[in-house]
Amino acid sequence: MAKKKTTESAGQNEAAKPRLYTTLAREASAEFTEKKSLFIGYAAPTKTEQDALDFIAKIRKKHSDATHNVYAYQLNGGGIARYSDDGEPQGTAGVPVLDIIKKSGADDVCVVVTRYFGGILLGAGGLVRAYAAGAKAAIDAAGIVTYENYTEFKLVSGYSEYQKLEYELPRYHVKVDSTDFGGDVTLKLAIRAVDYDNFAARVSELFAGRIKPEITGERFDYE
């Protein structure tokens, strides 16, 4: 049996990850059949190249009996971009998968599209469309999110104010990390950094300054 050929393309520098970027929400998969060939697309957020290689190895192990396990990944704003046709005709598999990743707008993404050959040749155009469809289905299943700077803060209120305060939280898309019902109600919260001042002003207005947010930290998160 002829050895499978791997084609790779890589950027020259690993650019620093931006403080606001779009990536996948979770690992996911999707499958479909095209002219009796089964295609299974897998997508995952991968922060490093080693994460991507580990994900590829996991799928290859899971589908060691597959005809092809085509992959592509993009990291660090396109600073790293690699793909493999895994034995399919050059340019008909890995490149379409990488193109779909780029078009999605998501970064730090790895996609593997597994194919079980069904006995009917798809032709070059058919392969391009099938692998692109497998990549898109997997990315759609994973979901795309944009990470932003969030401000973490604490609020302490009496039980009489808590119900009114609880009503305001979803209006400002505040994340509730924890709620402690002790002598008072202590809430550990997080909000998009750009929205913090408006929410703090609303709390001050609502409770005439009796309840004041206390900033406790910051993090990178998404809605």
Z-matrix of the N, CA and C atoms (Angstrom, degrees):
N
C 1 1.469
C 2 1.524 1 109.28
N 3 1.310 2 116.11 1 135.37
C 4 1.465 3 120.66 2 -179.72
C 5 1.520 4 110.49 3 -67.41
N 6 1.300 5 115.31 4 142.83
C 7 1.461 6 120.24 5 179.11
C 8 1.518 7 110.41 6 -70.02
N 9 1.332 8 116.22 7 136.07
C 10 1.458 9 120.21 8 179.08
C 11 1.521 10 110.35 9 -68.26
N 12 1.314 11 115.06 10 139.15
C 13 1.460 12 121.53 11 -177.23
C 14 1.520 13 110.54 12 -97.12
N 15 1.311 14 116.71 13 135.53
C 16 1.458 15 122.02 14 178.61
C 17 1.520 16 109.54 15 -112.92
N 18 1.313 17 115.88 16 130.93
C 19 1.461 18 121.75 17 176.74
C 20 1.512 19 107.88 18 -113.59
N 21 1.342 20 118.23 19 132.85
C 22 1.451 21 120.67 20 -178.23
C 23 1.517 22 110.33 21 -131.04
N 24 1.330 23 114.23 22 150.35
C 25 1.465 24 121.09 23 175.55
C 26 1.507 25 107.41 24 -135.88
N 27 1.325 26 119.07 25 131.94
C 28 1.460 27 120.73 26 -176.85
C 29 1.512 28 110.91 27 -138.94
N 30 1.344 29 115.66 28 146.84
C 31 1.450 30 120.62 29 174.14
C 32 1.517 31 109.95 30 -76.70
N 33 1.327 32 116.79 31 166.81
C 34 1.450 33 120.91 32 -174.88
C 35 1.522 34 112.69 33 -83.19
N 36 1.334 35 117.42 34 -33.30
C 37 1.463 36 120.05 35 -173.96
C 38 1.508 37 111.12 36 -126.88
N 39 1.340 38 115.75 37 147.11
C 40 1.447 39 120.77 38 172.96
C 41 1.525 40 107.46 39 -89.36
N 42 1.326 41 116.18 40 95.64
C 43 1.463 42 121.34 41 -178.37
C 44 1.520 43 109.96 42 -65.91
N 45 1.317 44 116.29 43 149.47
C 46 1.459 45 120.15 44 178.09
C 47 1.521 46 110.14 45 -65.41
N 48 1.326 47 115.74 46 139.34
C 49 1.460 48 120.86 47 179.39
C 50 1.522 49 109.72 48 -66.93
N 51 1.333 50 119.51 49 130.76
C 52 1.464 51 121.42 50 -178.98
C 53 1.523 52 111.35 51 -69.12
N 54 1.314 53 115.99 52 162.18
C 55 1.458 54 120.57 53 179.89
C 56 1.525 55 111.69 54 -78.67
N 57 1.308 56 118.65 55 -11.40
C 58 1.456 57 122.01 56 174.84
C 59 1.525 58 106.14 57 -136.38
N 60 1.322 59 115.30 58 118.74
C 61 1.453 60 117.22 59 -178.36
C 62 1.524 61 110.48 60 -150.25
N 63 1.318 62 114.74 61 162.74
C 64 1.459 63 122.24 62 -177.47
C 65 1.518 64 109.23 63 -109.16
N 66 1.329 65 116.79 64 132.84
C 67 1.456 66 121.19 65 -179.80
C 68 1.527 67 109.17 66 -148.39
N 69 1.323 68 116.99 67 -169.82
C 70 1.462 69 120.78 68 179.90
C 71 1.523 70 110.96 69 -85.72
N 72 1.316 71 115.69 70 147.73
C 73 1.464 72 120.64 71 -179.95
C 74 1.514 73 112.01 72 -75.72
N 75 1.335 74 116.79 73 -31.75
C 76 1.464 75 120.23 74 -172.73
C 77 1.521 76 109.75 75 -162.71
N 78 1.309 77 116.32 76 170.55
C 79 1.468 78 121.66 77 170.97
C 80 1.523 79 108.42 78 -80.15
N 81 1.346 80 116.65 79 139.38
C 82 1.464 81 119.56 80 -177.96
C 83 1.524 82 109.98 81 -156.11
N 84 1.329 83 115.04 82 168.46
C 85 1.465 84 120.23 83 178.80
C 86 1.522 85 110.13 84 -144.11
N 87 1.320 86 115.57 85 161.63
C 88 1.465 87 122.26 86 176.80
C 89 1.523 88 107.15 87 -155.17
N 90 1.325 89 116.84 88 149.66
C 91 1.461 90 119.30 89 -178.58
C 92 1.520 91 111.76 90 -138.03
N 93 1.316 92 115.23 91 157.72
C 94 1.461 93 121.38 92 175.77
C 95 1.525 94 107.95 93 -157.76
N 96 1.319 95 115.99 94 165.53
C 97 1.461 96 121.89 95 178.97
C 98 1.522 97 109.47 96 -115.46
N 99 1.317 98 115.62 97 133.86
C 100 1.458 99 122.27 98 177.77
C 101 1.530 100 108.65 99 -129.22
N 102 1.331 101 116.37 100 111.39
C 103 1.472 102 122.17 101 -179.23
C 104 1.531 103 111.18 102 49.04
N 105 1.312 104 114.64 103 50.69
C 106 1.467 105 125.00 104 175.66
C 107 1.530 106 114.51 105 73.25
N 108 1.331 107 118.38 106 -3.40
C 109 1.465 108 120.86 107 172.88
C 110 1.525 109 108.77 108 -89.14
N 111 1.325 110 116.19 109 130.77
C 112 1.464 111 121.05 110 177.21
C 113 1.521 112 109.13 111 -90.68
N 114 1.326 113 116.76 112 125.48
C 115 1.461 114 123.15 113 176.15
C 116 1.528 115 108.51 114 -113.48
N 117 1.333 116 116.46 115 129.43
C 118 1.469 117 121.96 116 177.81
C 119 1.523 118 107.64 117 -124.60
N 120 1.313 119 116.23 118 116.01
C 121 1.457 120 120.83 119 179.26
C 122 1.516 121 111.05 120 -97.02
N 123 1.314 122 116.61 121 134.89
C 124 1.466 123 123.07 122 176.78
C 125 1.527 124 108.52 123 -123.23
N 126 1.317 125 116.88 124 135.92
C 127 1.466 126 121.26 125 178.36
C 128 1.519 127 109.32 126 -134.54
N 129 1.334 128 116.10 127 144.62
C 130 1.467 129 120.16 128 179.73
C 131 1.522 130 110.06 129 -151.22
N 132 1.348 131 117.06 130 146.62
C 133 1.460 132 119.76 131 170.25
C 134 1.528 133 108.43 132 -74.25
N 135 1.319 134 117.76 133 132.56
C 136 1.467 135 121.79 134 -178.05
C 137 1.523 136 108.67 135 -134.07
N 138 1.313 137 117.17 136 114.80
C 139 1.466 138 121.45 137 -174.43
C 140 1.527 139 112.82 138 -76.37
N 141 1.334 140 116.53 139 -27.45
C 142 1.459 141 120.40 140 -178.25
C 143 1.525 142 109.93 141 -131.68
N 144 1.331 143 115.51 142 166.51
C 145 1.466 144 119.00 143 177.72
C 146 1.521 145 110.51 144 -64.94
N 147 1.322 146 117.53 145 -34.58
C 148 1.466 147 119.50 146 177.92
C 149 1.522 148 110.87 147 -64.46
N 150 1.344 149 116.83 148 -37.94
C 151 1.471 150 119.81 149 175.10
C 152 1.529 151 110.47 150 -58.05
N 153 1.333 152 116.13 151 -43.34
C 154 1.465 153 120.51 152 -179.64
C 155 1.522 154 111.02 153 -64.47
N 156 1.325 155 116.64 154 -44.87
C 157 1.463 156 120.41 155 -179.91
C 158 1.526 157 111.33 156 -64.14
N 159 1.326 158 116.53 157 -38.10
C 160 1.471 159 120.25 158 177.66
C 161 1.525 160 110.88 159 -65.02
N 162 1.330 161 116.58 160 -40.26
C 163 1.463 162 120.81 161 179.23
C 164 1.529 163 110.33 162 -64.71
N 165 1.320 164 116.68 163 -43.94
C 166 1.466 165 120.80 164 178.11
C 167 1.528 166 110.36 165 -60.34
N 168 1.337 167 116.11 166 -45.00
C 169 1.467 168 120.37 167 -179.83
C 170 1.526 169 111.20 168 -61.91
N 171 1.329 170 116.01 169 -38.06
C 172 1.473 171 119.88 170 179.55
C 173 1.522 172 111.30 171 -63.46
N 174 1.330 173 116.62 172 -44.87
C 175 1.472 174 119.97 173 -179.48
C 176 1.524 175 110.69 174 -68.99
N 177 1.323 176 116.93 175 -39.35
C 178 1.469 177 119.94 176 177.70
C 179 1.530 178 110.90 177 -61.09
N 180 1.321 179 116.64 178 -40.19
C 181 1.462 180 120.31 179 178.64
C 182 1.523 181 110.57 180 -66.75
N 183 1.329 182 116.16 181 -41.95
C 184 1.464 183 120.87 182 -179.93
C 185 1.519 184 111.06 183 -63.00
N 186 1.333 185 116.09 184 -37.55
C 187 1.469 186 120.99 185 -177.42
C 188 1.531 187 110.24 186 -118.21
N 189 1.322 188 115.63 187 50.65
C 190 1.468 189 119.89 188 -179.56
C 191 1.525 190 112.17 189 -65.35
N 192 1.335 191 116.91 190 -18.68
C 193 1.469 192 121.22 191 179.69
C 194 1.528 193 112.52 192 -93.74
N 195 1.339 194 117.60 193 2.70
C 196 1.466 195 120.43 194 -177.94
C 197 1.526 196 110.72 195 -72.82
N 198 1.325 197 115.62 196 158.26
C 199 1.463 198 120.69 197 176.77
C 200 1.523 199 110.81 198 -70.50
N 201 1.323 200 116.62 199 -41.10
C 202 1.470 201 121.84 200 -179.85
C 203 1.531 202 109.45 201 -146.23
N 204 1.327 203 115.64 202 143.19
C 205 1.466 204 122.61 203 168.77
C 206 1.531 205 106.90 204 -124.65
N 207 1.302 206 115.47 205 89.13
C 208 1.467 207 122.83 206 -176.82
C 209 1.528 208 109.03 207 -83.00
N 210 1.330 209 117.93 208 140.54
C 211 1.463 210 118.70 209 179.37
C 212 1.521 211 111.75 210 -138.52
N 213 1.322 212 113.61 211 162.62
C 214 1.469 213 122.03 212 169.50
C 215 1.517 214 107.51 213 -157.00
N 216 1.324 215 116.17 214 149.09
C 217 1.469 216 119.23 215 173.66
C 218 1.518 217 110.36 216 -148.99
N 219 1.329 218 113.74 217 153.89
C 220 1.464 219 121.92 218 178.43
C 221 1.519 220 108.70 219 -134.63
N 222 1.326 221 116.28 220 131.50
C 223 1.462 222 122.24 221 -177.68
C 224 1.525 223 110.17 222 -134.70
N 225 1.326 224 115.04 223 158.66
C 226 1.467 225 121.83 224 171.93
C 227 1.522 226 113.70 225 51.96
N 228 1.337 227 114.87 226 51.60
C 229 1.454 228 120.17 227 176.18
C 230 1.512 229 114.24 228 62.77
N 231 1.328 230 116.43 229 29.77
C 232 1.456 231 120.58 230 -179.45
C 233 1.516 232 113.57 231 90.16
N 234 1.346 233 117.34 232 -0.22
C 235 1.460 234 120.73 233 177.57
C 236 1.520 235 111.85 234 -62.51
N 237 1.328 236 116.06 235 -29.24
C 238 1.464 237 121.91 236 174.30
C 239 1.515 238 107.60 237 -124.37
N 240 1.324 239 116.91 238 124.42
C 241 1.466 240 121.57 239 177.42
C 242 1.521 241 108.15 240 -145.52
N 243 1.326 242 116.30 241 117.88
C 244 1.458 243 120.50 242 -177.72
C 245 1.526 244 109.75 243 -133.65
N 246 1.333 245 114.58 244 156.55
C 247 1.467 246 118.90 245 177.68
C 248 1.520 247 110.04 246 -154.19
N 249 1.324 248 116.15 247 161.51
C 250 1.458 249 122.25 248 175.51
C 251 1.520 250 109.53 249 -140.89
N 252 1.340 251 116.38 250 133.32
C 253 1.472 252 121.73 251 174.68
C 254 1.528 253 111.63 252 -80.53
N 255 1.325 254 117.23 253 -16.86
C 256 1.470 255 123.92 254 178.32
C 257 1.531 256 112.80 255 46.22
N 258 1.314 257 115.97 256 49.57
C 259 1.454 258 119.96 257 174.55
C 260 1.510 259 116.24 258 94.61
N 261 1.325 260 117.87 259 -13.75
C 262 1.462 261 120.02 260 174.75
C 263 1.537 262 108.30 261 -73.99
N 264 1.338 263 118.78 262 159.80
C 265 1.465 264 120.31 263 178.07
C 266 1.535 265 111.29 264 -53.86
N 267 1.321 266 115.60 265 139.23
C 268 1.464 267 121.00 266 -174.62
C 269 1.529 268 112.12 267 -53.31
N 270 1.336 269 114.68 268 129.87
C 271 1.457 270 121.01 269 176.73
C 272 1.512 271 115.66 270 85.43
N 273 1.344 272 117.85 271 -1.34
C 274 1.471 273 119.75 272 -176.57
C 275 1.519 274 113.55 273 -99.03
N 276 1.335 275 118.16 274 -5.04
C 277 1.467 276 119.66 275 -171.80
C 278 1.529 277 112.73 276 -133.30
N 279 1.341 278 116.58 277 -68.52
C 280 1.460 279 119.53 278 -177.07
C 281 1.515 280 113.94 279 -62.80
N 282 1.328 281 116.55 280 -41.51
C 283 1.474 282 120.22 281 -179.60
C 284 1.529 283 111.88 282 -63.03
N 285 1.343 284 119.65 283 -46.83
C 286 1.475 285 119.07 284 176.78
C 287 1.526 286 113.12 285 -60.03
N 288 1.335 287 117.09 286 -35.90
C 289 1.467 288 120.03 287 177.97
C 290 1.525 289 109.91 288 -65.69
N 291 1.333 290 117.26 289 -45.70
C 292 1.465 291 120.53 290 178.70
C 293 1.526 292 111.10 291 -63.25
N 294 1.322 293 117.39 292 -38.71
C 295 1.470 294 120.72 293 178.13
C 296 1.529 295 111.47 294 -60.34
N 297 1.327 296 116.60 295 -40.61
C 298 1.469 297 120.16 296 178.79
C 299 1.525 298 110.55 297 -65.21
N 300 1.328 299 117.07 298 -40.49
C 301 1.469 300 120.13 299 177.07
C 302 1.527 301 109.81 300 -59.05
N 303 1.322 302 116.84 301 -46.57
C 304 1.469 303 120.55 302 -179.20
C 305 1.525 304 111.62 303 -63.23
N 306 1.320 305 116.62 304 -42.38
C 307 1.466 306 120.59 305 -178.85
C 308 1.529 307 112.07 306 -67.74
N 309 1.326 308 117.15 307 -25.23
C 310 1.473 309 120.37 308 -178.98
C 311 1.520 310 112.08 309 -68.45
N 312 1.335 311 116.86 310 -22.71
C 313 1.457 312 120.82 311 -176.51
C 314 1.513 313 113.28 312 81.51
N 315 1.324 314 117.38 313 -0.18
C 316 1.463 315 121.70 314 -178.55
C 317 1.524 316 110.43 315 -89.71
N 318 1.326 317 115.64 316 144.08
C 319 1.458 318 121.46 317 178.52
C 320 1.524 319 109.01 318 -115.13
N 321 1.330 320 116.01 319 168.09
C 322 1.465 321 121.88 320 -179.27
C 323 1.525 322 110.33 321 54.40
N 324 1.329 323 115.71 322 55.80
C 325 1.466 324 122.79 323 -173.11
C 326 1.523 325 110.24 324 -128.60
N 327 1.326 326 116.02 325 138.12
C 328 1.458 327 121.86 326 172.15
C 329 1.523 328 108.55 327 -125.28
N 330 1.331 329 116.68 328 135.23
C 331 1.464 330 122.41 329 178.51
C 332 1.529 331 109.01 330 -129.28
N 333 1.323 332 115.63 331 133.05
C 334 1.463 333 122.16 332 172.33
C 335 1.522 334 107.27 333 -120.75
N 336 1.330 335 116.86 334 129.93
C 337 1.462 336 121.06 335 175.22
C 338 1.525 337 107.96 336 -116.06
N 339 1.315 338 115.39 337 114.22
C 340 1.463 339 123.11 338 -179.37
C 341 1.525 340 109.59 339 -91.34
N 342 1.334 341 115.68 340 139.19
C 343 1.466 342 119.81 341 177.51
C 344 1.527 343 110.84 342 -127.24
N 345 1.318 344 115.03 343 129.86
C 346 1.463 345 122.10 344 168.50
C 347 1.529 346 106.95 345 -106.52
N 348 1.323 347 116.32 346 111.32
C 349 1.461 348 121.71 347 -174.90
C 350 1.526 349 110.85 348 -64.65
N 351 1.338 350 115.32 349 132.38
C 352 1.465 351 120.63 350 -176.70
C 353 1.508 352 115.22 351 -102.45
N 354 1.347 353 116.96 352 5.94
C 355 1.451 354 119.50 353 175.95
C 356 1.514 355 115.28 354 99.96
N 357 1.326 356 117.64 355 -7.71
C 358 1.466 357 121.10 356 -179.98
C 359 1.526 358 108.69 357 -116.82
N 360 1.329 359 116.51 358 123.29
C 361 1.464 360 120.81 359 178.89
C 362 1.528 361 110.41 360 -69.08
N 363 1.324 362 116.20 361 138.39
C 364 1.468 363 120.82 362 -178.10
C 365 1.523 364 112.76 363 -95.35
N 366 1.310 365 118.20 364 -17.11
C 367 1.457 366 120.30 365 -174.77
C 368 1.521 367 110.49 366 77.90
N 369 1.328 368 115.94 367 163.48
C 370 1.467 369 120.10 368 -176.51
C 371 1.527 370 112.08 369 -58.66
N 372 1.333 371 116.59 370 -47.70
C 373 1.465 372 119.63 371 -179.63
C 374 1.512 373 112.38 372 -63.50
N 375 1.325 374 116.47 373 -39.51
C 376 1.458 375 120.50 374 178.99
C 377 1.513 376 112.40 375 -65.41
N 378 1.336 377 116.68 376 -37.99
C 379 1.463 378 120.51 377 177.84
C 380 1.522 379 110.99 378 -65.58
N 381 1.323 380 116.77 379 -44.86
C 382 1.469 381 120.77 380 178.77
C 383 1.523 382 110.34 381 -57.31
N 384 1.321 383 116.23 382 -47.17
C 385 1.473 384 119.91 383 -178.70
C 386 1.526 385 111.37 384 -65.87
N 387 1.329 386 117.13 385 -40.57
C 388 1.466 387 120.59 386 -177.49
C 389 1.526 388 111.66 387 -67.57
N 390 1.325 389 117.15 388 -45.34
C 391 1.467 390 118.84 389 -179.55
C 392 1.530 391 111.44 390 -69.15
N 393 1.320 392 116.74 391 -35.94
C 394 1.467 393 119.54 392 175.13
C 395 1.523 394 110.38 393 -63.68
N 396 1.331 395 116.75 394 -41.81
C 397 1.467 396 120.75 395 179.55
C 398 1.519 397 111.01 396 -65.05
N 399 1.340 398 117.24 397 -39.19
C 400 1.462 399 120.33 398 178.14
C 401 1.511 400 112.21 399 -63.58
N 402 1.337 401 116.07 400 -41.58
C 403 1.461 402 120.24 401 178.61
C 404 1.523 403 111.54 402 -66.12
N 405 1.318 404 116.64 403 -44.71
C 406 1.472 405 120.52 404 -178.98
C 407 1.523 406 111.27 405 -64.13
N 408 1.338 407 116.99 406 -41.54
C 409 1.468 408 120.29 407 179.95
C 410 1.523 409 110.94 408 -62.72
N 411 1.333 410 116.98 409 -40.15
C 412 1.463 411 120.64 410 179.81
C 413 1.524 412 111.31 411 -67.41
N 414 1.334 413 116.82 412 -43.58
C 415 1.470 414 120.66 413 179.31
C 416 1.524 415 110.80 414 -65.22
N 417 1.329 416 116.95 415 -41.02
C 418 1.469 417 120.16 416 177.46
C 419 1.527 418 110.71 417 -61.29
N 420 1.330 419 116.60 418 -39.53
C 421 1.469 420 120.57 419 -179.95
C 422 1.526 421 111.20 420 -68.15
N 423 1.333 422 116.69 421 -34.32
C 424 1.466 423 120.64 422 -179.47
C 425 1.522 424 112.03 423 -73.04
N 426 1.328 425 116.91 424 -32.08
C 427 1.462 426 120.71 425 -178.29
C 428 1.520 427 111.43 426 81.86
N 429 1.316 428 115.96 427 146.59
C 430 1.464 429 121.94 428 -178.50
C 431 1.526 430 109.82 429 -114.24
N 432 1.327 431 115.72 430 133.01
C 433 1.467 432 121.13 431 -179.12
C 434 1.529 433 109.58 432 -131.60
N 435 1.325 434 115.33 433 154.83
C 436 1.462 435 120.90 434 176.71
C 437 1.526 436 109.39 435 -113.60
N 438 1.318 437 116.06 436 119.20
C 439 1.463 438 121.36 437 177.80
C 440 1.527 439 110.00 438 -80.16
N 441 1.340 440 115.22 439 140.84
C 442 1.463 441 121.56 440 179.15
C 443 1.520 442 109.38 441 -138.70
N 444 1.325 443 115.70 442 169.60
C 445 1.461 444 120.53 443 174.92
C 446 1.525 445 109.87 444 -74.36
N 447 1.320 446 116.07 445 130.32
C 448 1.461 447 122.82 446 176.67
C 449 1.518 448 109.52 447 -118.38
N 450 1.328 449 115.59 448 143.65
C 451 1.462 450 122.30 449 174.03
C 452 1.521 451 108.88 450 -98.90
N 453 1.330 452 116.34 451 126.96
C 454 1.465 453 121.72 452 175.54
C 455 1.526 454 108.40 453 -93.29
N 456 1.323 455 116.35 454 138.34
C 457 1.462 456 119.05 455 -179.59
C 458 1.526 457 110.91 456 -153.50
N 459 1.328 458 114.64 457 168.29
C 460 1.463 459 121.65 458 -177.75
C 461 1.521 460 109.56 459 -122.75
N 462 1.312 461 116.00 460 142.02
C 463 1.462 462 122.74 461 173.29
C 464 1.520 463 109.04 462 -127.04
N 465 1.314 464 116.27 463 136.02
C 466 1.466 465 121.88 464 175.49
C 467 1.520 466 107.75 465 -120.54
N 468 1.330 467 116.04 466 123.05
C 469 1.469 468 120.13 467 -178.34
C 470 1.519 469 110.12 468 -134.96
N 471 1.321 470 115.06 469 160.47
C 472 1.450 471 120.00 470 170.61
C 473 1.520 472 109.93 471 -77.37
N 474 1.313 473 116.28 472 166.31
C 475 1.464 474 119.85 473 -179.07
C 476 1.524 475 111.49 474 -65.26
N 477 1.321 476 117.07 475 -30.06
C 478 1.465 477 120.14 476 -179.03
C 479 1.529 478 111.50 477 -69.43
N 480 1.332 479 117.49 478 -30.10
C 481 1.465 480 120.70 479 179.02
C 482 1.531 481 112.78 480 -88.43
N 483 1.315 482 116.11 481 -18.97
C 484 1.469 483 119.80 482 -170.46
C 485 1.527 484 112.93 483 -59.71
N 486 1.327 485 117.15 484 -42.48
C 487 1.463 486 119.44 485 -176.91
C 488 1.531 487 111.21 486 -62.38
N 489 1.323 488 116.00 487 -42.48
C 490 1.466 489 120.10 488 178.54
C 491 1.532 490 110.72 489 -66.14
N 492 1.334 491 115.91 490 -39.80
C 493 1.459 492 120.90 491 178.89
C 494 1.529 493 110.92 492 -65.32
N 495 1.320 494 115.72 493 -41.97
C 496 1.463 495 120.94 494 -179.73
C 497 1.526 496 111.31 495 -59.94
N 498 1.319 497 117.13 496 -33.53
C 499 1.463 498 121.98 497 179.34
C 500 1.524 499 111.14 498 -66.24
N 501 1.343 500 116.80 499 -33.93
C 502 1.465 501 120.80 500 -176.13
C 503 1.530 502 112.99 501 -76.22
N 504 1.320 503 118.00 502 -27.65
C 505 1.467 504 120.72 503 -172.42
C 506 1.528 505 113.51 504 -56.90
N 507 1.333 506 119.75 505 -52.41
C 508 1.476 507 118.57 506 -179.04
C 509 1.524 508 113.30 507 -66.63
N 510 1.331 509 117.35 508 -25.23
C 511 1.466 510 119.86 509 179.09
C 512 1.524 511 111.41 510 -63.48
N 513 1.335 512 116.44 511 -28.00
C 514 1.461 513 121.81 512 179.27
C 515 1.533 514 111.81 513 -108.67
N 516 1.313 515 116.59 514 12.83
C 517 1.474 516 122.39 515 179.00
C 518 1.530 517 111.67 516 55.06
N 519 1.327 518 115.08 517 43.37
C 520 1.458 519 120.41 518 178.97
C 521 1.527 520 109.35 519 -81.35
N 522 1.327 521 116.69 520 132.37
C 523 1.465 522 121.72 521 176.12
C 524 1.529 523 108.79 522 -86.77
N 525 1.319 524 116.65 523 132.25
C 526 1.462 525 121.69 524 177.43
C 527 1.523 526 108.38 525 -98.03
N 528 1.326 527 116.58 526 109.72
C 529 1.464 528 120.48 527 179.86
C 530 1.521 529 111.33 528 -81.58
N 531 1.332 530 116.47 529 -38.64
C 532 1.470 531 119.61 530 177.82
C 533 1.521 532 109.62 531 -162.40
N 534 1.334 533 115.51 532 155.27
C 535 1.465 534 122.57 533 176.97
C 536 1.519 535 108.20 534 -133.76
N 537 1.330 536 116.69 535 124.81
C 538 1.466 537 121.78 536 -179.19
C 539 1.525 538 108.70 537 -114.83
N 540 1.323 539 115.41 538 115.68
C 541 1.462 540 121.02 539 178.91
C 542 1.525 541 108.83 540 -95.72
N 543 1.321 542 115.88 541 90.96
C 544 1.458 543 121.34 542 177.16
C 545 1.513 544 109.40 543 -113.19
N 546 1.354 545 116.59 544 -133.63
C 547 1.453 546 119.54 545 174.47
C 548 1.517 547 110.20 546 -62.81
N 549 1.335 548 115.75 547 -38.37
C 550 1.461 549 123.75 548 170.61
C 551 1.527 550 107.93 549 -119.84
N 552 1.329 551 115.81 550 177.31
C 553 1.465 552 120.56 551 174.94
C 554 1.525 553 107.84 552 -99.61
N 555 1.329 554 116.73 553 120.35
C 556 1.458 555 122.02 554 179.17
C 557 1.525 556 108.94 555 -110.72
N 558 1.326 557 115.25 556 120.52
C 559 1.463 558 120.59 557 -179.56
C 560 1.521 559 109.99 558 -112.89
N 561 1.327 560 116.28 559 131.26
C 562 1.456 561 121.80 560 171.07
C 563 1.519 562 106.78 561 -102.42
N 564 1.337 563 115.66 562 121.68
C 565 1.459 564 121.45 563 -167.79
C 566 1.525 565 111.49 564 -131.45
N 567 1.332 566 115.08 565 168.85
C 568 1.465 567 121.31 566 174.45
C 569 1.518 568 108.76 567 -148.67
N 570 1.323 569 115.86 568 143.92
C 571 1.461 570 122.01 569 -178.68
C 572 1.530 571 108.53 570 -144.39
N 573 1.323 572 116.84 571 153.69
C 574 1.466 573 119.68 572 174.69
C 575 1.525 574 108.70 573 -53.34
N 576 1.322 575 115.78 574 133.04
C 577 1.465 576 120.20 575 -174.95
C 578 1.522 577 112.13 576 -55.53
N 579 1.325 578 117.12 577 -36.02
C 580 1.469 579 120.17 578 -178.26
C 581 1.528 580 112.15 579 -70.35
N 582 1.336 581 117.59 580 -15.89
C 583 1.468 582 121.27 581 -178.74
C 584 1.522 583 113.49 582 -102.10
N 585 1.336 584 116.96 583 -5.55
C 586 1.464 585 119.68 584 -173.19
C 587 1.525 586 112.67 585 -61.15
N 588 1.311 587 118.33 586 -47.93
C 589 1.469 588 120.97 587 -176.27
C 590 1.526 589 111.54 588 -60.58
N 591 1.323 590 117.18 589 -41.13
C 592 1.467 591 120.11 590 179.12
C 593 1.521 592 111.29 591 -63.77
N 594 1.343 593 116.20 592 -41.44
C 595 1.462 594 119.04 593 179.58
C 596 1.528 595 110.72 594 -67.77
N 597 1.330 596 116.76 595 -42.66
C 598 1.468 597 120.14 596 179.37
C 599 1.524 598 110.64 597 -60.98
N 600 1.333 599 116.86 598 -39.57
C 601 1.466 600 120.76 599 178.00
C 602 1.522 601 110.81 600 -65.32
N 603 1.324 602 116.96 601 -38.70
C 604 1.467 603 120.98 602 179.25
C 605 1.523 604 110.85 603 -65.26
N 606 1.324 605 117.30 604 -41.58
C 607 1.468 606 121.19 605 178.70
C 608 1.522 607 110.08 606 -64.12
N 609 1.325 608 116.28 607 -43.62
C 610 1.465 609 120.35 608 179.30
C 611 1.525 610 111.11 609 -61.74
N 612 1.335 611 116.00 610 -41.29
C 613 1.465 612 120.73 611 179.40
C 614 1.524 613 111.20 612 -67.26
N 615 1.315 614 116.00 613 -42.92
C 616 1.462 615 121.43 614 -174.60
C 617 1.520 616 112.22 615 -66.58
N 618 1.338 617 115.99 616 -36.65
C 619 1.464 618 119.69 617 -175.04
C 620 1.530 619 112.54 618 -115.17
N 621 1.335 620 116.28 619 19.96
C 622 1.472 621 122.24 620 175.84
C 623 1.523 622 112.11 621 51.34
N 624 1.341 623 116.20 622 38.25
C 625 1.454 624 120.96 623 175.74
C 626 1.514 625 115.26 624 80.67
N 627 1.344 626 117.88 625 0.88
C 628 1.472 627 120.07 626 -178.51
C 629 1.530 628 111.96 627 -72.49
N 630 1.326 629 116.86 628 -28.65
C 631 1.466 630 121.49 629 179.09
C 632 1.521 631 108.11 630 -115.58
N 633 1.330 632 115.57 631 124.21
C 634 1.458 633 119.99 632 -177.43
C 635 1.531 634 110.12 633 -126.07
N 636 1.330 635 117.21 634 128.41
C 637 1.470 636 119.99 635 176.69
C 638 1.528 637 110.64 636 -65.45
N 639 1.315 638 115.30 637 144.33
C 640 1.465 639 121.46 638 176.36
C 641 1.531 640 108.27 639 -120.98
N 642 1.325 641 116.37 640 113.76
C 643 1.466 642 120.34 641 -179.66
C 644 1.526 643 109.97 642 -67.82
N 645 1.333 644 115.72 643 131.97
C 646 1.466 645 120.75 644 -177.65
C 647 1.528 646 113.25 645 -117.85
N 648 1.327 647 117.24 646 -13.18
C 649 1.461 648 118.41 647 -179.35
C 650 1.514 649 111.68 648 170.22
N 651 1.318 650 115.16 649 -166.90
C 652 1.467 651 120.92 650 177.27
C 653 1.523 652 108.56 651 -147.36
N 654 1.328 653 115.74 652 161.49
C 655 1.458 654 120.40 653 178.03
C 656 1.525 655 109.85 654 -159.50
N 657 1.301 656 115.24 655 170.23
C 658 1.454 657 123.55 656 175.50
C 659 1.521 658 106.82 657 -101.02
N 660 1.348 659 118.39 658 123.86
C 661 1.464 660 120.46 659 -174.89
C 662 1.523 661 108.99 660 -153.65
N 663 1.330 662 116.05 661 179.34
C 664 1.465 663 121.05 662 178.07
C 665 1.513 664 109.50 663 -143.00
N 666 1.350 665 115.93 664 159.66
C 667 1.460 666 120.43 665 -179.75
C 668 1.517 667 110.27 666 -73.30
